[in-house]
Amino acid sequence: MKEKLKSFFKEVEENQLMNGTVLIAKDNTILFKGAFGEAEIQPKRLLNETSIFNLASVSKPITAIGIILLVQSKQISFDDDIGHWFPQLPYKNITIRHLLHHTSGLPDFLDLFKNHWDKRKIAVNQDVLDLLIQYQPERLFESNERMEYSNTGYVMLALIIEKVTGLSFSEYMKKEIFQPLNMHHTEVYTQRLTEEQLENYAYGYIFDVYQYKYVLPDHFPETTFVTYLDGIVGDGAIHSTINDLYLLDRVLRNGEWIHDDLLKEAYTPAKPKNGGPFTYGFGWILEEDADKGRCVLHSGGWPGYATHYRRYLDQDIVMIFLRNKEQDFEFEQLIIKAVENIIFDAPYEIPKKPTFNKAIKLPIDDLKKYVGMYELMEHPNATIEVSMEEDRLMLQLPSTMKLEMHASSKNEFFLRGLSVSAHFSEKELEIYLSIDNGNGIQTAKKI
């Protein structure tokens, strides 16, 4: 297996298929560890095995561990109602367990900040709570009715940690997790808020489809939210290295730091009344396979960063990927799948790296005619929304966040970083939208 991994990543390096770091280990032995590409473009600085990355949503299992430690020390319980700490919150009967499981029904905070926030200011967690109380957006569903991935829930967990301990989230995580586990290169880091500079920091770059080059996300219209949301933590904002995440994996396996009964509960799936899109424990996505056994994992994405932390409990295998240059999502998943196949002695292929699409600017009047609601012809009860934000055309598919559509021609568009294209056509004065996600085409009619 070692030789196969070495050969695979040699091709990854030679063909520049990844800009990031990787660690794969089994039974207390590291099988492969490497760094590929740049930590900083200008001045050019290369990544190394101790480069520090924004973990994005891989922060969530670590935030959950922070809560579990408070339960272990009997300062809180999983079934405490969060109204105890937030009596003005306009959503009732929500417990810590609901937050951990994504079954709270709390509305997502991103639209609140998009619509009601002064973008010149950097928000912190208290601002999330204040906006929820002030504007009271409609609750998505009642507690445990169903599951919907909730960044808001994990922001609330960080606020609970602060309320219970009297420490900032950053101070608590450092004191109770990072320092005791010798995770010396891990911290809750808000670069733009604190203006602190980390040594050996891997900057996250997005691909500007207009200039056709890698840039920092701060000034690209689609990703400027990285600045004004920089102070929000718990759902993300933990920064770490492949080595520190491996240390965390080792400690979680030995059963000495966190009690076995609490770990078992963390790896037990939520049971919402109407099921969920995936199986989730306390901060972990849960999978089980007849051959591979139980797996707990999480992935994360933030402009410039993609992270993947996969732990096969029964096989004592861990895979860690940290990336800091944007690339096609589907291609990245194929890389991870190829590594998994090598580990489990299955056939694998090295995927071909796709090229980026180049975008053009269209007159606003050309974009405006596409704005409206579109009814999916295959699913008449489902709709797609096309909207304008200043001079940008936005697409919102059912149960997804709003994403910018970039034009490659007058009626052809694509979503940056995703293998998704959109085509507008006119027939008998009607406008149609076709969405191709690589697995098939869906057509919708403007209503």
C-alpha positions as a Markdown table, in Angstrom:
| # | Residue | x | y | z |
|---|---|---|---|---|
| 1 | Met | 0.0 | 0.0 | 0.0 |
| 2 | Lys | 2.8 | 2.4 | 0.9 |
| 3 | Glu | 4.4 | 2.0 | -2.6 |
| 4 | Lys | 1.1 | 2.5 | -4.4 |
| 5 | Leu | 0.4 | 5.7 | -2.4 |
| 6 | Lys | 3.9 | 6.9 | -3.1 |
| 7 | Ser | 3.5 | 6.3 | -6.8 |
| 8 | Phe | 0.0 | 7.9 | -6.9 |
| 9 | Phe | 1.2 | 11.1 | -5.2 |
| 10 | Lys | 4.3 | 11.3 | -7.4 |
| 11 | Glu | 1.9 | 11.6 | -10.3 |
| 12 | Val | -0.2 | 14.1 | -8.3 |
| 13 | Glu | 2.9 | 16.2 | -7.8 |
| 14 | Glu | 4.2 | 15.9 | -11.3 |
| 15 | Asn | 0.9 | 16.8 | -12.9 |
| 16 | Gln | 0.0 | 19.5 | -10.3 |
| 17 | Leu | -3.3 | 17.8 | -9.5 |
| 18 | Met | -3.4 | 19.2 | -5.9 |
| 19 | Asn | -2.3 | 22.3 | -4.0 |
| 20 | Gly | -2.3 | 21.2 | -0.4 |
| 21 | Thr | -1.2 | 18.7 | 2.2 |
| 22 | Val | -2.1 | 15.1 | 2.8 |
| 23 | Leu | -1.6 | 12.4 | 5.5 |
| 24 | Ile | -2.7 | 8.8 | 5.4 |
| 25 | Ala | -2.1 | 6.4 | 8.4 |
| 26 | Lys | -3.0 | 3.0 | 9.6 |
| 27 | Asp | -2.5 | 1.2 | 12.9 |
| 28 | Asn | -0.3 | 4.0 | 14.3 |
| 29 | Thr | 1.9 | 4.1 | 11.2 |
| 30 | Ile | 2.0 | 6.9 | 8.8 |
| 31 | Leu | 1.8 | 5.4 | 5.3 |
| 32 | Phe | 2.1 | 8.7 | 3.4 |
| 33 | Lys | 2.6 | 12.3 | 4.2 |
| 34 | Gly | 3.3 | 15.1 | 1.7 |
| 35 | Ala | 2.9 | 18.8 | 0.7 |
| 36 | Phe | 2.2 | 19.9 | -2.9 |
| 37 | Gly | 2.2 | 23.5 | -4.3 |
| 38 | Glu | 2.2 | 26.9 | -2.8 |
| 39 | Ala | 1.3 | 28.4 | 0.6 |
| 40 | Glu | 1.6 | 31.9 | -0.9 |
| 41 | Ile | 1.7 | 33.0 | -4.5 |
| 42 | Gln | 3.3 | 36.4 | -4.1 |
| 43 | Pro | 6.0 | 36.2 | -2.8 |
| 44 | Lys | 6.2 | 32.6 | -3.7 |
| 45 | Arg | 6.3 | 30.3 | -0.7 |
| 46 | Leu | 5.9 | 26.6 | -0.8 |
| 47 | Leu | 3.7 | 24.4 | 1.4 |
| 48 | Asn | 5.2 | 22.0 | 3.9 |
| 49 | Glu | 3.9 | 19.4 | 6.2 |
| 50 | Thr | 3.3 | 21.9 | 9.0 |
| 51 | Ser | 1.5 | 24.5 | 6.9 |
| 52 | Ile | -1.6 | 25.8 | 8.7 |
| 53 | Phe | -4.9 | 25.7 | 6.8 |
| 54 | Asn | -8.4 | 27.0 | 7.5 |
| 55 | Leu | -10.4 | 23.8 | 8.3 |
| 56 | Ala | -13.7 | 25.4 | 7.3 |
| 57 | Ser | -16.5 | 22.9 | 8.4 |
| 58 | Val | -13.9 | 20.3 | 9.6 |
| 59 | Ser | -14.1 | 22.7 | 12.6 |
| 60 | Lys | -17.5 | 21.3 | 13.5 |
| 61 | Pro | -16.3 | 17.9 | 15.0 |
| 62 | Ile | -13.8 | 19.9 | 17.0 |
| 63 | Thr | -16.4 | 22.3 | 18.3 |
| 64 | Ala | -18.5 | 19.3 | 19.2 |
| 65 | Ile | -15.6 | 17.9 | 21.2 |
| 66 | Gly | -15.5 | 21.2 | 23.1 |
| 67 | Ile | -19.2 | 20.6 | 24.1 |
| 68 | Ile | -18.6 | 16.9 | 24.9 |
| 69 | Leu | -15.9 | 17.9 | 27.4 |
| 70 | Leu | -18.3 | 20.2 | 29.1 |
| 71 | Val | -20.8 | 17.3 | 29.4 |
| 72 | Gln | -18.0 | 15.0 | 30.7 |
| 73 | Ser | -17.2 | 17.5 | 33.4 |
| 74 | Lys | -20.9 | 17.7 | 34.2 |
| 75 | Gln | -21.2 | 21.5 | 33.5 |
| 76 | Ile | -24.0 | 20.9 | 31.0 |
| 77 | Ser | -26.0 | 18.1 | 29.5 |
| 78 | Phe | -26.9 | 17.3 | 25.9 |
| 79 | Asp | -30.6 | 17.8 | 26.6 |
| 80 | Asp | -30.3 | 21.2 | 28.2 |
| 81 | Asp | -32.6 | 23.7 | 26.5 |
| 82 | Ile | -30.6 | 26.6 | 24.9 |
| 83 | Gly | -33.2 | 29.0 | 26.1 |
| 84 | His | -31.5 | 28.9 | 29.5 |
| 85 | Trp | -28.6 | 30.9 | 27.9 |
| 86 | Phe | -30.5 | 32.8 | 25.3 |
| 87 | Pro | -34.0 | 33.7 | 26.7 |
| 88 | Gln | -34.6 | 36.3 | 24.0 |
| 89 | Leu | -34.1 | 33.8 | 21.2 |
| 90 | Pro | -37.4 | 33.6 | 19.4 |
| 91 | Tyr | -37.2 | 29.8 | 18.7 |
| 92 | Lys | -38.2 | 27.5 | 21.5 |
| 93 | Asn | -37.6 | 23.8 | 22.6 |
| 94 | Ile | -34.1 | 23.5 | 21.1 |
| 95 | Thr | -31.5 | 21.5 | 23.0 |
| 96 | Ile | -27.8 | 21.2 | 22.7 |
| 97 | Arg | -28.4 | 17.8 | 21.2 |
| 98 | His | -30.5 | 19.4 | 18.4 |
| 99 | Leu | -27.7 | 21.8 | 17.6 |
| 100 | Leu | -25.1 | 19.1 | 17.5 |
| 101 | His | -27.3 | 16.9 | 15.2 |
| 102 | His | -28.4 | 19.7 | 12.8 |
| 103 | Thr | -32.0 | 19.1 | 13.9 |
| 104 | Ser | -32.8 | 22.4 | 15.5 |
| 105 | Gly | -34.6 | 24.1 | 12.5 |
| 106 | Leu | -32.7 | 27.3 | 13.1 |
| 107 | Pro | -32.6 | 29.6 | 10.0 |
| 108 | Asp | -29.3 | 30.1 | 8.3 |
| 109 | Phe | -27.5 | 33.3 | 9.2 |
| 110 | Leu | -25.9 | 34.0 | 5.8 |
| 111 | Asp | -29.0 | 35.8 | 4.3 |
| 112 | Leu | -29.4 | 37.8 | 7.5 |
| 113 | Phe | -25.9 | 39.3 | 7.0 |
| 114 | Lys | -26.4 | 39.7 | 3.3 |
| 115 | Asn | -29.5 | 41.7 | 3.8 |
| 116 | His | -29.0 | 43.5 | 7.2 |
| 117 | Trp | -25.3 | 43.9 | 7.8 |
| 118 | Asp | -23.0 | 46.8 | 7.3 |
| 119 | Lys | -20.4 | 45.1 | 5.1 |
| 120 | Arg | -17.7 | 47.5 | 6.3 |
| 121 | Lys | -17.8 | 45.8 | 9.7 |
| 122 | Ile | -16.5 | 42.3 | 10.6 |
| 123 | Ala | -19.2 | 40.3 | 12.4 |
| 124 | Val | -18.7 | 38.0 | 15.5 |
| 125 | Asn | -20.9 | 35.3 | 17.0 |
| 126 | Gln | -22.9 | 37.7 | 19.2 |
| 127 | Asp | -24.0 | 39.5 | 16.0 |
| 128 | Val | -25.5 | 36.3 | 14.7 |
| 129 | Leu | -27.6 | 36.0 | 17.9 |
| 130 | Asp | -28.5 | 39.7 | 17.8 |
| 131 | Leu | -29.7 | 39.5 | 14.2 |
| 132 | Leu | -31.8 | 36.4 | 14.9 |
| 133 | Ile | -33.5 | 38.2 | 17.9 |
| 134 | Gln | -34.0 | 41.4 | 16.0 |
| 135 | Tyr | -35.3 | 40.1 | 12.6 |
| 136 | Gln | -36.7 | 36.8 | 13.7 |
| 137 | Pro | -36.5 | 35.0 | 10.3 |
| 138 | Glu | -38.9 | 32.1 | 10.0 |
| 139 | Arg | -37.9 | 28.8 | 11.6 |
| 140 | Leu | -37.2 | 26.1 | 9.1 |
| 141 | Phe | -38.9 | 23.3 | 11.0 |
| 142 | Glu | -39.7 | 22.3 | 14.6 |
| 143 | Ser | -37.0 | 20.5 | 16.7 |
| 144 | Asn | -36.1 | 17.0 | 15.4 |
| 145 | Glu | -38.8 | 17.1 | 12.7 |
| 146 | Arg | -36.0 | 16.7 | 10.1 |
| 147 | Met | -32.3 | 17.4 | 9.6 |
| 148 | Glu | -30.9 | 20.3 | 7.7 |
| 149 | Tyr | -27.2 | 21.2 | 7.8 |
| 150 | Ser | -26.9 | 24.3 | 10.1 |
| 151 | Asn | -24.0 | 26.6 | 10.4 |
| 152 | Thr | -26.1 | 28.7 | 12.8 |
| 153 | Gly | -26.4 | 25.7 | 15.2 |
| 154 | Tyr | -22.6 | 25.4 | 15.5 |
| 155 | Val | -22.2 | 29.2 | 16.0 |
| 156 | Met | -24.7 | 28.8 | 18.9 |
| 157 | Leu | -22.6 | 25.9 | 20.4 |
| 158 | Ala | -19.6 | 28.2 | 20.4 |
| 159 | Leu | -21.7 | 30.9 | 22.2 |
| 160 | Ile | -22.8 | 28.3 | 24.8 |
| 161 | Ile | -19.2 | 27.3 | 25.5 |
| 162 | Glu | -18.5 | 31.0 | 26.1 |
| 163 | Lys | -21.5 | 31.4 | 28.4 |
| 164 | Val | -20.7 | 28.3 | 30.5 |
| 165 | Thr | -17.0 | 28.8 | 30.8 |
| 166 | Gly | -16.6 | 32.6 | 30.9 |
| 167 | Leu | -13.8 | 32.2 | 28.3 |
| 168 | Ser | -13.8 | 33.2 | 24.7 |
| 169 | Phe | -14.3 | 30.2 | 22.3 |
| 170 | Ser | -10.7 | 30.6 | 21.2 |
| 171 | Glu | -9.3 | 30.6 | 24.8 |
| 172 | Tyr | -11.4 | 27.6 | 25.8 |
| 173 | Met | -10.4 | 25.5 | 22.8 |
| 174 | Lys | -6.8 | 26.3 | 23.4 |
| 175 | Lys | -6.9 | 25.5 | 27.1 |
| 176 | Glu | -9.0 | 22.4 | 26.9 |
| 177 | Ile | -8.1 | 20.8 | 23.6 |
| 178 | Phe | -5.2 | 22.2 | 21.7 |
| 179 | Gln | -2.7 | 22.6 | 24.5 |
| 180 | Pro | -3.4 | 19.3 | 26.3 |
| 181 | Leu | -3.1 | 17.4 | 23.0 |
| 182 | Asn | 0.1 | 19.2 | 21.9 |
| 183 | Met | -1.7 | 20.6 | 18.9 |
| 184 | His | 0.7 | 23.5 | 18.9 |
| 185 | His | -0.2 | 24.6 | 15.3 |
| 186 | Thr | -3.9 | 24.7 | 15.9 |
| 187 | Glu | -6.0 | 27.7 | 16.9 |
| 188 | Val | -9.3 | 29.5 | 16.4 |
| 189 | Tyr | -8.0 | 32.2 | 13.9 |
| 190 | Thr | -9.8 | 35.2 | 12.6 |
| 191 | Gln | -7.1 | 36.8 | 10.4 |
| 192 | Arg | -9.0 | 39.9 | 9.2 |
| 193 | Leu | -10.6 | 40.6 | 12.6 |
| 194 | Thr | -7.5 | 40.4 | 14.7 |
| 195 | Glu | -4.9 | 41.3 | 12.0 |
| 196 | Glu | -2.7 | 38.6 | 13.5 |
| 197 | Gln | -0.3 | 36.9 | 11.2 |
| 198 | Leu | 0.4 | 33.2 | 11.5 |
| 199 | Glu | 3.7 | 31.8 | 10.7 |
| 200 | Asn | 3.6 | 29.1 | 8.0 |
| 201 | Tyr | 0.1 | 30.1 | 7.0 |
| 202 | Ala | -1.5 | 28.6 | 3.8 |
| 203 | Tyr | -3.4 | 31.4 | 2.2 |
| 204 | Gly | -6.6 | 30.3 | 0.4 |
| 205 | Tyr | -6.9 | 31.3 | -3.3 |
| 206 | Ile | -9.9 | 31.3 | -5.5 |
| 207 | Phe | -9.8 | 31.3 | -9.3 |
| 208 | Asp | -10.9 | 34.6 | -10.9 |
| 209 | Val | -12.7 | 33.4 | -14.0 |
| 210 | Tyr | -12.5 | 36.9 | -15.6 |
| 211 | Gln | -8.7 | 37.6 | -15.0 |
| 212 | Tyr | -8.1 | 33.9 | -15.4 |
| 213 | Lys | -5.7 | 33.6 | -12.5 |
| 214 | Tyr | -5.6 | 32.7 | -8.8 |
| 215 | Val | -6.4 | 35.6 | -6.4 |
| 216 | Leu | -7.3 | 36.1 | -2.8 |
| 217 | Pro | -11.1 | 36.0 | -2.3 |
| 218 | Asp | -11.4 | 39.3 | -0.4 |
| 219 | His | -12.0 | 41.5 | -3.5 |
| 220 | Phe | -13.7 | 39.0 | -5.9 |
| 221 | Pro | -17.4 | 40.0 | -5.9 |
| 222 | Glu | -18.7 | 36.4 | -5.3 |
| 223 | Thr | -16.6 | 35.8 | -2.2 |
| 224 | Thr | -16.2 | 39.2 | -0.4 |
| 225 | Phe | -18.2 | 37.7 | 2.5 |
| 226 | Val | -15.0 | 36.2 | 3.7 |
| 227 | Thr | -14.1 | 39.7 | 5.1 |
| 228 | Tyr | -17.3 | 40.6 | 6.9 |
| 229 | Leu | -18.0 | 37.1 | 8.2 |
| 230 | Asp | -14.4 | 36.6 | 9.4 |
| 231 | Gly | -15.1 | 36.9 | 13.1 |
| 232 | Ile | -17.8 | 34.1 | 13.2 |
| 233 | Val | -16.5 | 30.9 | 14.8 |
| 234 | Gly | -17.6 | 27.4 | 15.8 |
| 235 | Asp | -19.1 | 26.5 | 12.5 |
| 236 | Gly | -15.6 | 27.1 | 11.0 |
| 237 | Ala | -12.5 | 29.2 | 11.7 |
| 238 | Ile | -10.4 | 26.6 | 13.4 |
| 239 | His | -7.0 | 26.4 | 11.6 |
| 240 | Ser | -4.7 | 23.4 | 11.8 |
| 241 | Thr | -2.2 | 21.1 | 10.2 |
| 242 | Ile | -2.3 | 17.5 | 9.0 |
| 243 | Asn | 0.0 | 16.6 | 11.9 |
| 244 | Asp | -2.2 | 18.1 | 14.6 |
| 245 | Leu | -5.3 | 16.5 | 13.1 |
| 246 | Tyr | -3.5 | 13.2 | 13.2 |
| 247 | Leu | -2.7 | 13.8 | 16.9 |
| 248 | Leu | -6.4 | 14.4 | 17.5 |
| 249 | Asp | -7.3 | 11.1 | 15.8 |
| 250 | Arg | -4.9 | 9.2 | 17.9 |
| 251 | Val | -6.3 | 10.6 | 21.2 |
| 252 | Leu | -9.9 | 10.0 | 20.2 |
| 253 | Arg | -9.0 | 6.3 | 19.5 |
| 254 | Asn | -7.4 | 5.5 | 22.8 |
| 255 | Gly | -10.5 | 6.1 | 25.0 |
| 256 | Glu | -8.5 | 7.8 | 27.8 |
| 257 | Trp | -9.3 | 11.5 | 27.1 |
| 258 | Ile | -13.0 | 11.3 | 26.3 |
| 259 | His | -15.0 | 8.5 | 28.0 |
| 260 | Asp | -16.1 | 5.6 | 25.8 |
| 261 | Asp | -19.8 | 6.1 | 26.5 |
| 262 | Leu | -19.5 | 9.7 | 25.3 |
| 263 | Leu | -17.6 | 8.7 | 22.2 |
| 264 | Lys | -20.2 | 6.1 | 21.5 |
| 265 | Glu | -22.9 | 8.7 | 21.7 |
| 266 | Ala | -20.9 | 11.0 | 19.4 |
| 267 | Tyr | -20.8 | 8.3 | 16.8 |
| 268 | Thr | -24.5 | 7.4 | 17.2 |
| 269 | Pro | -26.8 | 8.8 | 14.4 |
| 270 | Ala | -29.5 | 11.4 | 15.0 |
| 271 | Lys | -33.0 | 10.1 | 14.4 |
| 272 | Pro | -35.2 | 12.9 | 13.2 |
| 273 | Lys | -38.8 | 12.1 | 12.5 |
| 274 | Asn | -38.5 | 12.5 | 8.8 |
| 275 | Gly | -35.0 | 11.2 | 8.2 |
| 276 | Gly | -32.2 | 13.3 | 6.8 |
| 277 | Pro | -30.0 | 13.7 | 3.8 |
| 278 | Phe | -27.1 | 11.9 | 5.5 |
| 279 | Thr | -26.4 | 10.2 | 8.8 |
| 280 | Tyr | -24.9 | 12.6 | 11.5 |
| 281 | Gly | -23.7 | 12.2 | 15.0 |
| 282 | Phe | -22.1 | 14.9 | 17.2 |
| 283 | Gly | -20.1 | 16.8 | 14.6 |
| 284 | Trp | -19.4 | 13.7 | 12.4 |
| 285 | Ile | -21.0 | 12.4 | 9.3 |
| 286 | Leu | -21.4 | 8.7 | 9.8 |
| 287 | Glu | -21.0 | 6.0 | 7.2 |
| 288 | Glu | -20.9 | 2.2 | 7.5 |
| 289 | Asp | -19.8 | -0.3 | 4.8 |
| 290 | Ala | -19.7 | -4.1 | 5.0 |
| 291 | Asp | -16.0 | -4.2 | 3.9 |
| 292 | Lys | -14.7 | -0.9 | 5.3 |
| 293 | Gly | -16.6 | -0.9 | 8.6 |
| 294 | Arg | -17.6 | 2.3 | 10.4 |
| 295 | Cys | -16.3 | 5.6 | 9.2 |
| 296 | Val | -16.7 | 9.0 | 10.8 |
| 297 | Leu | -15.8 | 12.0 | 8.7 |
| 298 | His | -16.3 | 15.6 | 7.9 |
| 299 | Ser | -15.5 | 17.8 | 5.0 |
| 300 | Gly | -15.3 | 21.6 | 4.7 |
| 301 | Gly | -15.3 | 24.3 | 2.1 |
| 302 | Trp | -14.5 | 28.1 | 2.4 |
| 303 | Pro | -13.4 | 30.3 | -0.5 |
| 304 | Gly | -9.9 | 29.0 | -1.4 |
| 305 | Tyr | -10.1 | 26.0 | 1.0 |
| 306 | Ala | -11.3 | 22.5 | 0.9 |
| 307 | Thr | -10.7 | 20.0 | 3.7 |
| 308 | His | -11.4 | 16.4 | 4.3 |
| 309 | Tyr | -11.0 | 14.4 | 7.5 |
| 310 | Arg | -12.0 | 10.7 | 7.3 |
| 311 | Arg | -11.5 | 8.2 | 10.1 |
| 312 | Tyr | -12.2 | 4.5 | 9.6 |
| 313 | Leu | -12.9 | 3.4 | 13.2 |
| 314 | Asp | -12.8 | -0.4 | 12.7 |
| 315 | Gln | -9.8 | -0.4 | 10.4 |
| 316 | Asp | -7.8 | 2.2 | 12.4 |
| 317 | Ile | -7.2 | 4.3 | 9.2 |
| 318 | Val | -7.2 | 8.1 | 8.9 |
| 319 | Met | -7.1 | 10.2 | 5.7 |
| 320 | Ile | -6.5 | 13.9 | 6.0 |
| 321 | Phe | -6.6 | 16.3 | 3.0 |
| 322 | Leu | -6.1 | 20.1 | 3.3 |
| 323 | Arg | -6.3 | 22.2 | 0.1 |
| 324 | Asn | -5.7 | 25.9 | -0.4 |
| 325 | Lys | -6.2 | 26.6 | -4.1 |
| 326 | Glu | -9.6 | 26.3 | -5.6 |
| 327 | Gln | -10.3 | 23.5 | -8.1 |
| 328 | Asp | -13.2 | 21.6 | -9.5 |
| 329 | Phe | -15.2 | 19.9 | -6.8 |
| 330 | Glu | -16.0 | 16.7 | -8.7 |
| 331 | Phe | -12.3 | 16.3 | -9.7 |
| 332 | Glu | -11.3 | 16.7 | -6.0 |
| 333 | Gln | -13.7 | 14.0 | -5.0 |
| 334 | Leu | -12.2 | 11.6 | -7.6 |
| 335 | Ile | -8.8 | 12.2 | -6.1 |
| 336 | Ile | -10.0 | 11.3 | -2.6 |
| 337 | Lys | -11.9 | 8.3 | -4.0 |
| 338 | Ala | -8.7 | 7.0 | -5.7 |
| 339 | Val | -6.8 | 7.2 | -2.5 |
| 340 | Glu | -9.5 | 5.4 | -0.6 |
| 341 | Asn | -9.5 | 2.6 | -3.3 |
| 342 | Ile | -5.7 | 2.3 | -2.9 |
| 343 | Ile | -6.1 | 1.9 | 0.9 |
| 344 | Phe | -8.7 | -0.8 | 0.5 |
| 345 | Asp | -6.9 | -2.5 | -2.4 |
| 346 | Ala | -9.5 | -1.7 | -5.0 |
| 347 | Pro | -8.9 | -0.6 | -8.7 |
| 348 | Tyr | -8.3 | 3.1 | -9.0 |
| 349 | Glu | -7.7 | 5.7 | -11.7 |
| 350 | Ile | -5.9 | 9.0 | -11.6 |
| 351 | Pro | -8.5 | 11.5 | -12.9 |
| 352 | Lys | -7.7 | 14.1 | -15.5 |
| 353 | Lys | -7.6 | 17.6 | -14.2 |
| 354 | Pro | -10.3 | 19.8 | -15.8 |
| 355 | Thr | -9.5 | 23.3 | -17.0 |
| 356 | Phe | -11.3 | 26.4 | -15.7 |
| 357 | Asn | -14.0 | 28.1 | -17.7 |
| 358 | Lys | -13.3 | 31.7 | -18.7 |
| 359 | Ala | -16.1 | 34.2 | -18.1 |
| 360 | Ile | -17.2 | 37.3 | -20.0 |
| 361 | Lys | -19.1 | 40.3 | -18.9 |
| 362 | Leu | -22.6 | 40.8 | -20.3 |
| 363 | Pro | -24.7 | 43.9 | -20.4 |
| 364 | Ile | -27.1 | 44.1 | -17.4 |
| 365 | Asp | -30.1 | 44.3 | -19.7 |
| 366 | Asp | -29.1 | 40.9 | -21.2 |
| 367 | Leu | -29.0 | 39.4 | -17.7 |
| 368 | Lys | -32.2 | 41.0 | -16.5 |
| 369 | Lys | -34.4 | 39.1 | -19.0 |
| 370 | Tyr | -33.4 | 35.8 | -17.3 |
| 371 | Val | -34.5 | 36.9 | -13.8 |
| 372 | Gly | -37.5 | 35.1 | -12.4 |
| 373 | Met | -38.9 | 31.8 | -11.1 |
| 374 | Tyr | -38.6 | 28.7 | -13.2 |
| 375 | Glu | -40.7 | 25.5 | -12.7 |
| 376 | Leu | -38.9 | 22.3 | -13.2 |
| 377 | Met | -40.6 | 20.3 | -15.9 |
| 378 | Glu | -39.6 | 17.0 | -14.4 |
| 379 | His | -40.8 | 18.1 | -10.9 |
| 380 | Pro | -43.5 | 20.7 | -11.3 |
| 381 | Asn | -43.7 | 21.4 | -7.6 |
| 382 | Ala | -40.0 | 22.4 | -7.5 |
| 383 | Thr | -38.8 | 25.8 | -8.6 |
| 384 | Ile | -35.5 | 27.4 | -9.5 |
| 385 | Glu | -34.9 | 31.1 | -8.8 |
| 386 | Val | -32.7 | 33.4 | -11.0 |
| 387 | Ser | -32.1 | 36.8 | -9.4 |
| 388 | Met | -29.9 | 39.8 | -9.7 |
| 389 | Glu | -27.5 | 41.2 | -7.1 |
| 390 | Glu | -26.2 | 44.5 | -8.4 |
| 391 | Asp | -24.8 | 43.4 | -11.8 |
| 392 | Arg | -24.5 | 39.7 | -10.9 |
| 393 | Leu | -26.8 | 36.9 | -12.0 |
| 394 | Met | -27.6 | 34.4 | -9.2 |
| 395 | Leu | -29.0 | 30.9 | -9.3 |
| 396 | Gln | -30.8 | 29.1 | -6.5 |
| 397 | Leu | -31.7 | 25.5 | -7.0 |
| 398 | Pro | -34.1 | 23.7 | -4.7 |
| 399 | Ser | -32.5 | 23.2 | -1.2 |
| 400 | Thr | -29.2 | 24.9 | -2.1 |
| 401 | Met | -27.6 | 28.2 | -1.4 |
| 402 | Lys | -27.6 | 31.0 | -3.9 |
| 403 | Leu | -24.6 | 30.9 | -6.3 |
| 404 | Glu | -23.4 | 33.3 | -9.0 |
| 405 | Met | -23.8 | 32.4 | -12.6 |
| 406 | His | -20.8 | 33.4 | -14.8 |
| 407 | Ala | -21.4 | 33.9 | -18.5 |
| 408 | Ser | -19.3 | 32.1 | -21.1 |
| 409 | Ser | -21.6 | 33.4 | -23.9 |
| 410 | Lys | -24.9 | 35.3 | -24.2 |
| 411 | Asn | -27.0 | 32.4 | -23.1 |
| 412 | Glu | -24.4 | 29.9 | -21.6 |
| 413 | Phe | -23.4 | 30.1 | -17.9 |
| 414 | Phe | -21.4 | 28.1 | -15.4 |
| 415 | Leu | -21.0 | 27.9 | -11.6 |
| 416 | Arg | -17.4 | 28.5 | -10.6 |
| 417 | Gly | -15.6 | 25.5 | -9.0 |
| 418 | Leu | -18.5 | 23.2 | -9.8 |
| 419 | Ser | -19.2 | 20.9 | -12.8 |
| 420 | Val | -22.5 | 22.7 | -13.4 |
| 421 | Ser | -23.5 | 24.6 | -16.5 |
| 422 | Ala | -26.7 | 26.4 | -17.4 |
| 423 | His | -28.3 | 27.2 | -20.8 |
| 424 | Phe | -31.1 | 29.7 | -21.5 |
| 425 | Ser | -33.2 | 29.3 | -24.6 |
| 426 | Glu | -36.3 | 30.9 | -26.0 |
| 427 | Lys | -39.1 | 29.2 | -27.8 |
| 428 | Glu | -42.4 | 30.8 | -28.8 |
| 429 | Leu | -41.8 | 33.7 | -26.5 |
| 430 | Glu | -41.1 | 31.4 | -23.5 |
| 431 | Ile | -37.8 | 31.2 | -21.7 |
| 432 | Tyr | -36.3 | 27.9 | -20.7 |
| 433 | Leu | -33.4 | 27.1 | -18.4 |
| 434 | Ser | -31.5 | 23.8 | -18.7 |
| 435 | Ile | -29.1 | 22.8 | -15.8 |
| 436 | Asp | -26.4 | 20.2 | -16.5 |
| 437 | Asn | -24.6 | 18.9 | -13.4 |
| 438 | Gly | -22.7 | 16.2 | -15.2 |
| 439 | Asn | -25.1 | 13.5 | -14.3 |
| 440 | Gly | -28.0 | 14.6 | -16.4 |
| 441 | Ile | -29.9 | 17.7 | -17.6 |
| 442 | Gln | -32.9 | 19.2 | -15.9 |
| 443 | Thr | -35.1 | 21.7 | -17.8 |
| 444 | Ala | -37.3 | 24.4 | -16.3 |
| 445 | Lys | -39.7 | 26.9 | -17.8 |
| 446 | Lys | -40.0 | 30.5 | -16.6 |
| 447 | Ile | -43.3 | 31.2 | -14.9 |
